[in-house]
Amino acid sequence: MANKKEKIMDKIEDLNMERAMIREEMEELEKKKKEMKKEKYEKLKAKYEKKLEKIREKIRKLEEELKKL
């Protein structure tokens, strides 16, 4: 049981690290915003936001699984 909890916690930690990296990429994108076309900026921003939402959903599911244990 504790082993399963540890695995879930590790997965959540990994997802949080991935989310932090995506946020950093979004910050870089924001800095370069003026250098690129608006359409390209919007497309990339939407791509990153979609990735973040997927990660949030995975974390939510894992946290629910943790509560059940």
PDB file with one MODEL, atoms N, CA, C and O in Angstrom:
MODEL        1
ATOM      1  N   MET A   1       0.825  -1.195   0.000  1.00  0.00           N
ATOM      2  CA  MET A   1       0.000   0.000   0.000  1.00  0.00           C
ATOM      3  C   MET A   1       0.870   1.261   0.000  1.00  0.00           C
ATOM      4  O   MET A   1       0.645   2.192  -0.773  1.00  0.00           O
ATOM      5  N   ALA A   2       1.869   1.263   0.888  1.00  0.00           N
ATOM      6  CA  ALA A   2       2.755   2.428   0.950  1.00  0.00           C
ATOM      7  C   ALA A   2       3.553   2.563  -0.339  1.00  0.00           C
ATOM      8  O   ALA A   2       3.854   3.670  -0.787  1.00  0.00           O
ATOM      9  N   ASN A   3       3.888   1.423  -0.926  1.00  0.00           N
ATOM     10  CA  ASN A   3       4.646   1.436  -2.172  1.00  0.00           C
ATOM     11  C   ASN A   3       3.828   2.084  -3.286  1.00  0.00           C
ATOM     12  O   ASN A   3       4.361   2.849  -4.089  1.00  0.00           O
ATOM     13  N   LYS A   4       2.541   1.777  -3.332  1.00  0.00           N
ATOM     14  CA  LYS A   4       1.669   2.354  -4.351  1.00  0.00           C
ATOM     15  C   LYS A   4       1.530   3.864  -4.130  1.00  0.00           C
ATOM     16  O   LYS A   4       1.513   4.644  -5.082  1.00  0.00           O
ATOM     17  N   LYS A   5       1.431   4.261  -2.857  1.00  0.00           N
ATOM     18  CA  LYS A   5       1.349   5.695  -2.534  1.00  0.00           C
ATOM     19  C   LYS A   5       2.605   6.415  -3.006  1.00  0.00           C
ATOM     20  O   LYS A   5       2.539   7.504  -3.576  1.00  0.00           O
ATOM     21  N   GLU A   6       3.748   5.786  -2.758  1.00  0.00           N
ATOM     22  CA  GLU A   6       5.022   6.387  -3.171  1.00  0.00           C
ATOM     23  C   GLU A   6       5.087   6.568  -4.679  1.00  0.00           C
ATOM     24  O   GLU A   6       5.530   7.605  -5.172  1.00  0.00           O
ATOM     25  N   LYS A   7       4.641   5.550  -5.409  1.00  0.00           N
ATOM     26  CA  LYS A   7       4.656   5.630  -6.871  1.00  0.00           C
ATOM     27  C   LYS A   7       3.770   6.768  -7.360  1.00  0.00           C
ATOM     28  O   LYS A   7       4.147   7.516  -8.262  1.00  0.00           O
ATOM     29  N   ILE A   8       2.598   6.892  -6.763  1.00  0.00           N
ATOM     30  CA  ILE A   8       1.678   7.963  -7.161  1.00  0.00           C
ATOM     31  C   ILE A   8       2.283   9.321  -6.827  1.00  0.00           C
ATOM     32  O   ILE A   8       2.213  10.249  -7.633  1.00  0.00           O
ATOM     33  N   MET A   9       2.874   9.440  -5.644  1.00  0.00           N
ATOM     34  CA  MET A   9       3.499  10.708  -5.240  1.00  0.00           C
ATOM     35  C   MET A   9       4.643  11.057  -6.191  1.00  0.00           C
ATOM     36  O   MET A   9       4.818  12.221  -6.550  1.00  0.00           O
ATOM     37  N   ASP A  10       5.420  10.054  -6.597  1.00  0.00           N
ATOM     38  CA  ASP A  10       6.515  10.287  -7.546  1.00  0.00           C
ATOM     39  C   ASP A  10       5.978  10.768  -8.888  1.00  0.00           C
ATOM     40  O   ASP A  10       6.542  11.674  -9.501  1.00  0.00           O
ATOM     41  N   LYS A  11       4.883  10.155  -9.342  1.00  0.00           N
ATOM     42  CA  LYS A  11       4.277  10.578 -10.605  1.00  0.00           C
ATOM     43  C   LYS A  11       3.804  12.025 -10.519  1.00  0.00           C
ATOM     44  O   LYS A  11       3.998  12.807 -11.450  1.00  0.00           O
ATOM     45  N   ILE A  12       3.180  12.373  -9.391  1.00  0.00           N
ATOM     46  CA  ILE A  12       2.703  13.747  -9.203  1.00  0.00           C
ATOM     47  C   ILE A  12       3.881  14.710  -9.213  1.00  0.00           C
ATOM     48  O   ILE A  12       3.812  15.777  -9.823  1.00  0.00           O
ATOM     49  N   GLU A  13       4.954  14.337  -8.541  1.00  0.00           N
ATOM     50  CA  GLU A  13       6.151  15.181  -8.505  1.00  0.00           C
ATOM     51  C   GLU A  13       6.724  15.381  -9.907  1.00  0.00           C
ATOM     52  O   GLU A  13       7.101  16.492 -10.278  1.00  0.00           O
ATOM     53  N   ASP A  14       6.787  14.301 -10.680  1.00  0.00           N
ATOM     54  CA  ASP A  14       7.288  14.392 -12.057  1.00  0.00           C
ATOM     55  C   ASP A  14       6.406  15.306 -12.900  1.00  0.00           C
ATOM     56  O   ASP A  14       6.905  16.120 -13.676  1.00  0.00           O
ATOM     57  N   LEU A  15       5.093  15.167 -12.742  1.00  0.00           N
ATOM     58  CA  LEU A  15       4.164  16.008 -13.502  1.00  0.00           C
ATOM     59  C   LEU A  15       4.306  17.477 -13.107  1.00  0.00           C
ATOM     60  O   LEU A  15       4.217  18.364 -13.956  1.00  0.00           O
ATOM     61  N   ASN A  16       4.527  17.729 -11.821  1.00  0.00           N
ATOM     62  CA  ASN A  16       4.727  19.109 -11.376  1.00  0.00           C
ATOM     63  C   ASN A  16       6.005  19.705 -11.964  1.00  0.00           C
ATOM     64  O   ASN A  16       6.050  20.886 -12.305  1.00  0.00           O
ATOM     65  N   MET A  17       7.036  18.878 -12.078  1.00  0.00           N
ATOM     66  CA  MET A  17       8.277  19.351 -12.691  1.00  0.00           C
ATOM     67  C   MET A  17       8.056  19.657 -14.166  1.00  0.00           C
ATOM     68  O   MET A  17       8.555  20.655 -14.685  1.00  0.00           O
ATOM     69  N   GLU A  18       7.305  18.792 -14.830  1.00  0.00           N
ATOM     70  CA  GLU A  18       6.993  19.011 -16.246  1.00  0.00           C
ATOM     71  C   GLU A  18       6.172  20.295 -16.416  1.00  0.00           C
ATOM     72  O   GLU A  18       6.388  21.065 -17.352  1.00  0.00           O
ATOM     73  N   ARG A  19       5.238  20.506 -15.503  1.00  0.00           N
ATOM     74  CA  ARG A  19       4.408  21.714 -15.548  1.00  0.00           C
ATOM     75  C   ARG A  19       5.264  22.968 -15.354  1.00  0.00           C
ATOM     76  O   ARG A  19       5.038  23.986 -16.010  1.00  0.00           O
ATOM     77  N   ALA A  20       6.229  22.893 -14.467  1.00  0.00           N
ATOM     78  CA  ALA A  20       7.123  24.033 -14.241  1.00  0.00           C
ATOM     79  C   ALA A  20       7.945  24.339 -15.492  1.00  0.00           C
ATOM     80  O   ALA A  20       8.167  25.504 -15.824  1.00  0.00           O
ATOM     81  N   MET A  21       8.395  23.296 -16.182  1.00  0.00           N
ATOM     82  CA  MET A  21       9.170  23.506 -17.409  1.00  0.00           C
ATOM     83  C   MET A  21       8.310  24.167 -18.484  1.00  0.00           C
ATOM     84  O   MET A  21       8.779  25.046 -19.206  1.00  0.00           O
ATOM     85  N   ILE A  22       7.072  23.748 -18.586  1.00  0.00           N
ATOM     86  CA  ILE A  22       6.177  24.347 -19.580  1.00  0.00           C
ATOM     87  C   ILE A  22       5.915  25.806 -19.234  1.00  0.00           C
ATOM     88  O   ILE A  22       5.851  26.654 -20.124  1.00  0.00           O
ATOM     89  N   ARG A  23       5.764  26.100 -17.960  1.00  0.00           N
ATOM     90  CA  ARG A  23       5.566  27.499 -17.548  1.00  0.00           C
ATOM     91  C   ARG A  23       6.775  28.352 -17.914  1.00  0.00           C
ATOM     92  O   ARG A  23       6.626  29.496 -18.342  1.00  0.00           O
ATOM     93  N   GLU A  24       7.972  27.794 -17.744  1.00  0.00           N
ATOM     94  CA  GLU A  24       9.183  28.521 -18.131  1.00  0.00           C
ATOM     95  C   GLU A  24       9.188  28.791 -19.634  1.00  0.00           C
ATOM     96  O   GLU A  24       9.553  29.879 -20.080  1.00  0.00           O
ATOM     97  N   GLU A  25       8.777  27.784 -20.406  1.00  0.00           N
ATOM     98  CA  GLU A  25       8.699  27.959 -21.859  1.00  0.00           C
ATOM     99  C   GLU A  25       7.687  29.048 -22.210  1.00  0.00           C
ATOM    100  O   GLU A  25       7.900  29.824 -23.142  1.00  0.00           O
ATOM    101  N   MET A  26       6.598  29.101 -21.468  1.00  0.00           N
ATOM    102  CA  MET A  26       5.589  30.136 -21.712  1.00  0.00           C
ATOM    103  C   MET A  26       6.135  31.528 -21.378  1.00  0.00           C
ATOM    104  O   MET A  26       5.830  32.503 -22.064  1.00  0.00           O
ATOM    105  N   GLU A  27       6.942  31.607 -20.324  1.00  0.00           N
ATOM    106  CA  GLU A  27       7.565  32.885 -19.972  1.00  0.00           C
ATOM    107  C   GLU A  27       8.508  33.339 -21.080  1.00  0.00           C
ATOM    108  O   GLU A  27       8.530  34.516 -21.441  1.00  0.00           O
ATOM    109  N   GLU A  28       9.284  32.404 -21.616  1.00  0.00           N
ATOM    110  CA  GLU A  28      10.181  32.726 -22.733  1.00  0.00           C
ATOM    111  C   GLU A  28       9.376  33.186 -23.943  1.00  0.00           C
ATOM    112  O   GLU A  28       9.756  34.135 -24.628  1.00  0.00           O
ATOM    113  N   LEU A  29       8.273  32.512 -24.196  1.00  0.00           N
ATOM    114  CA  LEU A  29       7.397  32.881 -25.302  1.00  0.00           C
ATOM    115  C   LEU A  29       6.879  34.303 -25.107  1.00  0.00           C
ATOM    116  O   LEU A  29       6.810  35.084 -26.056  1.00  0.00           O
ATOM    117  N   GLU A  30       6.519  34.627 -23.878  1.00  0.00           N
ATOM    118  CA  GLU A  30       6.005  35.966 -23.565  1.00  0.00           C
ATOM    119  C   GLU A  30       7.077  37.029 -23.841  1.00  0.00           C
ATOM    120  O   GLU A  30       6.771  38.116 -24.330  1.00  0.00           O
ATOM    121  N   LYS A  31       8.329  36.704 -23.524  1.00  0.00           N
ATOM    122  CA  LYS A  31       9.427  37.642 -23.778  1.00  0.00           C
ATOM    123  C   LYS A  31       9.639  37.872 -25.273  1.00  0.00           C
ATOM    124  O   LYS A  31      10.000  38.969 -25.698  1.00  0.00           O
ATOM    125  N   LYS A  32       9.408  36.817 -26.068  1.00  0.00           N
ATOM    126  CA  LYS A  32       9.627  36.902 -27.513  1.00  0.00           C
ATOM    127  C   LYS A  32       8.374  37.335 -28.269  1.00  0.00           C
ATOM    128  O   LYS A  32       8.379  37.408 -29.498  1.00  0.00           O
ATOM    129  N   LYS A  33       7.330  37.615 -27.553  1.00  0.00           N
ATOM    130  CA  LYS A  33       6.030  37.939 -28.151  1.00  0.00           C
ATOM    131  C   LYS A  33       6.121  39.040 -29.203  1.00  0.00           C
ATOM    132  O   LYS A  33       5.506  38.942 -30.264  1.00  0.00           O
ATOM    133  N   LYS A  34       6.878  40.072 -28.912  1.00  0.00           N
ATOM    134  CA  LYS A  34       6.970  41.222 -29.820  1.00  0.00           C
ATOM    135  C   LYS A  34       7.749  40.904 -31.092  1.00  0.00           C
ATOM    136  O   LYS A  34       7.609  41.594 -32.103  1.00  0.00           O
ATOM    137  N   GLU A  35       8.568  39.860 -31.037  1.00  0.00           N
ATOM    138  CA  GLU A  35       9.408  39.499 -32.180  1.00  0.00           C
ATOM    139  C   GLU A  35       8.706  38.587 -33.185  1.00  0.00           C
ATOM    140  O   GLU A  35       9.212  38.378 -34.287  1.00  0.00           O
ATOM    141  N   MET A  36       7.545  38.043 -32.816  1.00  0.00           N
ATOM    142  CA  MET A  36       6.882  37.086 -33.708  1.00  0.00           C
ATOM    143  C   MET A  36       5.487  37.553 -34.097  1.00  0.00           C
ATOM    144  O   MET A  36       4.912  38.457 -33.490  1.00  0.00           O
ATOM    145  N   LYS A  37       4.975  36.912 -35.118  1.00  0.00           N
ATOM    146  CA  LYS A  37       3.634  37.244 -35.576  1.00  0.00           C
ATOM    147  C   LYS A  37       2.618  36.844 -34.511  1.00  0.00           C
ATOM    148  O   LYS A  37       2.803  35.871 -33.781  1.00  0.00           O
ATOM    149  N   LYS A  38       1.548  37.618 -34.443  1.00  0.00           N
ATOM    150  CA  LYS A  38       0.524  37.371 -33.431  1.00  0.00           C
ATOM    151  C   LYS A  38      -0.070  35.968 -33.559  1.00  0.00           C
ATOM    152  O   LYS A  38      -0.325  35.301 -32.556  1.00  0.00           O
ATOM    153  N   GLU A  39      -0.291  35.520 -34.811  1.00  0.00           N
ATOM    154  CA  GLU A  39      -0.894  34.204 -35.028  1.00  0.00           C
ATOM    155  C   GLU A  39      -0.002  33.090 -34.472  1.00  0.00           C
ATOM    156  O   GLU A  39      -0.479  32.151 -33.836  1.00  0.00           O
ATOM    157  N   LYS A  40       1.292  33.218 -34.725  1.00  0.00           N
ATOM    158  CA  LYS A  40       2.231  32.201 -34.243  1.00  0.00           C
ATOM    159  C   LYS A  40       2.271  32.201 -32.719  1.00  0.00           C
ATOM    160  O   LYS A  40       2.277  31.142 -32.091  1.00  0.00           O
ATOM    161  N   TYR A  41       2.297  33.395 -32.131  1.00  0.00           N
ATOM    162  CA  TYR A  41       2.303  33.517 -30.675  1.00  0.00           C
ATOM    163  C   TYR A  41       1.058  32.857 -30.080  1.00  0.00           C
ATOM    164  O   TYR A  41       1.156  32.075 -29.134  1.00  0.00           O
ATOM    165  N   GLU A  42      -0.106  33.175 -30.636  1.00  0.00           N
ATOM    166  CA  GLU A  42      -1.368  32.628 -30.127  1.00  0.00           C
ATOM    167  C   GLU A  42      -1.399  31.105 -30.259  1.00  0.00           C
ATOM    168  O   GLU A  42      -1.880  30.406 -29.366  1.00  0.00           O
ATOM    169  N   LYS A  43      -0.887  30.602 -31.370  1.00  0.00           N
ATOM    170  CA  LYS A  43      -0.866  29.156 -31.610  1.00  0.00           C
ATOM    171  C   LYS A  43       0.019  28.451 -30.578  1.00  0.00           C
ATOM    172  O   LYS A  43      -0.371  27.434 -30.003  1.00  0.00           O
ATOM    173  N   LEU A  44       1.211  29.004 -30.351  1.00  0.00           N
ATOM    174  CA  LEU A  44       2.126  28.407 -29.379  1.00  0.00           C
ATOM    175  C   LEU A  44       1.573  28.505 -27.957  1.00  0.00           C
ATOM    176  O   LEU A  44       1.681  27.565 -27.169  1.00  0.00           O
ATOM    177  N   LYS A  45       0.984  29.648 -27.646  1.00  0.00           N
ATOM    178  CA  LYS A  45       0.410  29.842 -26.316  1.00  0.00           C
ATOM    179  C   LYS A  45      -0.705  28.826 -26.069  1.00  0.00           C
ATOM    180  O   LYS A  45      -0.782  28.235 -24.992  1.00  0.00           O
ATOM    181  N   ALA A  46      -1.562  28.624 -27.060  1.00  0.00           N
ATOM    182  CA  ALA A  46      -2.652  27.653 -26.934  1.00  0.00           C
ATOM    183  C   ALA A  46      -2.104  26.238 -26.753  1.00  0.00           C
ATOM    184  O   ALA A  46      -2.648  25.442 -25.989  1.00  0.00           O
ATOM    185  N   LYS A  47      -1.020  25.941 -27.466  1.00  0.00           N
ATOM    186  CA  LYS A  47      -0.389  24.620 -27.366  1.00  0.00           C
ATOM    187  C   LYS A  47       0.106  24.375 -25.938  1.00  0.00           C
ATOM    188  O   LYS A  47      -0.128  23.308 -25.370  1.00  0.00           O
ATOM    189  N   TYR A  48       0.790  25.366 -25.365  1.00  0.00           N
ATOM    190  CA  TYR A  48       1.300  25.227 -24.006  1.00  0.00           C
ATOM    191  C   TYR A  48       0.162  25.138 -22.995  1.00  0.00           C
ATOM    192  O   TYR A  48       0.231  24.353 -22.049  1.00  0.00           O
ATOM    193  N   GLU A  49      -0.878  25.933 -23.187  1.00  0.00           N
ATOM    194  CA  GLU A  49      -2.011  25.902 -22.264  1.00  0.00           C
ATOM    195  C   GLU A  49      -2.712  24.545 -22.306  1.00  0.00           C
ATOM    196  O   GLU A  49      -3.172  24.046 -21.279  1.00  0.00           O
ATOM    197  N   LYS A  50      -2.788  23.960 -23.488  1.00  0.00           N
ATOM    198  CA  LYS A  50      -3.401  22.639 -23.629  1.00  0.00           C
ATOM    199  C   LYS A  50      -2.572  21.594 -22.880  1.00  0.00           C
ATOM    200  O   LYS A  50      -3.117  20.727 -22.197  1.00  0.00           O
ATOM    201  N   LYS A  51      -1.244  21.689 -23.019  1.00  0.00           N
ATOM    202  CA  LYS A  51      -0.363  20.760 -22.306  1.00  0.00           C
ATOM    203  C   LYS A  51      -0.539  20.906 -20.797  1.00  0.00           C
ATOM    204  O   LYS A  51      -0.614  19.913 -20.073  1.00  0.00           O
ATOM    205  N   LEU A  52      -0.604  22.165 -20.328  1.00  0.00           N
ATOM    206  CA  LEU A  52      -0.776  22.404 -18.897  1.00  0.00           C
ATOM    207  C   LEU A  52      -2.093  21.824 -18.398  1.00  0.00           C
ATOM    208  O   LEU A  52      -2.141  21.237 -17.316  1.00  0.00           O
ATOM    209  N   GLU A  53      -3.144  21.979 -19.162  1.00  0.00           N
ATOM    210  CA  GLU A  53      -4.450  21.453 -18.762  1.00  0.00           C
ATOM    211  C   GLU A  53      -4.423  19.928 -18.671  1.00  0.00           C
ATOM    212  O   GLU A  53      -4.999  19.351 -17.748  1.00  0.00           O
ATOM    213  N   LYS A  54      -3.762  19.282 -19.617  1.00  0.00           N
ATOM    214  CA  LYS A  54      -3.649  17.817 -19.579  1.00  0.00           C
ATOM    215  C   LYS A  54      -2.907  17.373 -18.319  1.00  0.00           C
ATOM    216  O   LYS A  54      -3.298  16.408 -17.663  1.00  0.00           O
ATOM    217  N   ILE A  55      -1.843  18.086 -17.994  1.00  0.00           N
ATOM    218  CA  ILE A  55      -1.061  17.740 -16.807  1.00  0.00           C
ATOM    219  C   ILE A  55      -1.891  17.964 -15.549  1.00  0.00           C
ATOM    220  O   ILE A  55      -1.882  17.131 -14.643  1.00  0.00           O
ATOM    221  N   ARG A  56      -2.616  19.091 -15.487  1.00  0.00           N
ATOM    222  CA  ARG A  56      -3.478  19.355 -14.332  1.00  0.00           C
ATOM    223  C   ARG A  56      -4.480  18.225 -14.126  1.00  0.00           C
ATOM    224  O   ARG A  56      -4.710  17.780 -13.002  1.00  0.00           O
ATOM    225  N   GLU A  57      -5.066  17.772 -15.215  1.00  0.00           N
ATOM    226  CA  GLU A  57      -6.063  16.697 -15.142  1.00  0.00           C
ATOM    227  C   GLU A  57      -5.421  15.402 -14.644  1.00  0.00           C
ATOM    228  O   GLU A  57      -6.009  14.696 -13.824  1.00  0.00           O
ATOM    229  N   LYS A  58      -4.228  15.086 -15.127  1.00  0.00           N
ATOM    230  CA  LYS A  58      -3.525  13.882 -14.666  1.00  0.00           C
ATOM    231  C   LYS A  58      -3.235  13.972 -13.174  1.00  0.00           C
ATOM    232  O   LYS A  58      -3.400  12.996 -12.443  1.00  0.00           O
ATOM    233  N   ILE A  59      -2.803  15.152 -12.724  1.00  0.00           N
ATOM    234  CA  ILE A  59      -2.498  15.343 -11.303  1.00  0.00           C
ATOM    235  C   ILE A  59      -3.765  15.178 -10.470  1.00  0.00           C
ATOM    236  O   ILE A  59      -3.741  14.530  -9.424  1.00  0.00           O
ATOM    237  N   ARG A  60      -4.874  15.763 -10.929  1.00  0.00           N
ATOM    238  CA  ARG A  60      -6.144  15.625 -10.207  1.00  0.00           C
ATOM    239  C   ARG A  60      -6.529  14.157 -10.046  1.00  0.00           C
ATOM    240  O   ARG A  60      -6.925  13.725  -8.963  1.00  0.00           O
ATOM    241  N   LYS A  61      -6.410  13.397 -11.130  1.00  0.00           N
ATOM    242  CA  LYS A  61      -6.765  11.974 -11.081  1.00  0.00           C
ATOM    243  C   LYS A  61      -5.867  11.219 -10.107  1.00  0.00           C
ATOM    244  O   LYS A  61      -6.336  10.375  -9.342  1.00  0.00           O
ATOM    245  N   LEU A  62      -4.576  11.527 -10.142  1.00  0.00           N
ATOM    246  CA  LEU A  62      -3.647  10.855  -9.233  1.00  0.00           C
ATOM    247  C   LEU A  62      -3.930  11.229  -7.778  1.00  0.00           C
ATOM    248  O   LEU A  62      -3.833  10.380  -6.891  1.00  0.00           O
ATOM    249  N   GLU A  63      -4.277  12.488  -7.528  1.00  0.00           N
ATOM    250  CA  GLU A  63      -4.596  12.911  -6.162  1.00  0.00           C
ATOM    251  C   GLU A  63      -5.861  12.223  -5.662  1.00  0.00           C
ATOM    252  O   GLU A  63      -5.945  11.852  -4.491  1.00  0.00           O
ATOM    253  N   GLU A  64      -6.842  12.051  -6.540  1.00  0.00           N
ATOM    254  CA  GLU A  64      -8.057  11.324  -6.162  1.00  0.00           C
ATOM    255  C   GLU A  64      -7.721   9.875  -5.830  1.00  0.00           C
ATOM    256  O   GLU A  64      -8.249   9.308  -4.874  1.00  0.00           O
ATOM    257  N   GLU A  65      -6.846   9.288  -6.622  1.00  0.00           N
ATOM    258  CA  GLU A  65      -6.419   7.913  -6.384  1.00  0.00           C
ATOM    259  C   GLU A  65      -5.709   7.803  -5.034  1.00  0.00           C
ATOM    260  O   GLU A  65      -5.887   6.826  -4.307  1.00  0.00           O
ATOM    261  N   LEU A  66      -4.905   8.815  -4.710  1.00  0.00           N
ATOM    262  CA  LEU A  66      -4.199   8.831  -3.421  1.00  0.00           C
ATOM    263  C   LEU A  66      -5.186   8.874  -2.262  1.00  0.00           C
ATOM    264  O   LEU A  66      -5.004   8.179  -1.262  1.00  0.00           O
ATOM    265  N   LYS A  67      -6.220   9.681  -2.392  1.00  0.00           N
ATOM    266  CA  LYS A  67      -7.214   9.810  -1.316  1.00  0.00           C
ATOM    267  C   LYS A  67      -7.940   8.495  -1.064  1.00  0.00           C
ATOM    268  O   LYS A  67      -8.352   8.217   0.062  1.00  0.00           O
ATOM    269  N   LYS A  68      -8.096   7.688  -2.106  1.00  0.00           N
ATOM    270  CA  LYS A  68      -8.795   6.407  -1.969  1.00  0.00           C
ATOM    271  C   LYS A  68      -7.967   5.376  -1.208  1.00  0.00           C
ATOM    272  O   LYS A  68      -8.516   4.431  -0.643  1.00  0.00           O
ATOM    273  N   LEU A  69      -6.656   5.556  -1.194  1.00  0.00           N
ATOM    274  CA  LEU A  69      -5.778   4.573  -0.530  1.00  0.00           C
ATOM    275  C   LEU A  69      -5.767   4.747   0.973  1.00  0.00           C
ATOM    276  O   LEU A  69      -5.082   4.003   1.676  1.00  0.00           O
TER     277      LEU A  69
ENDMDL
END
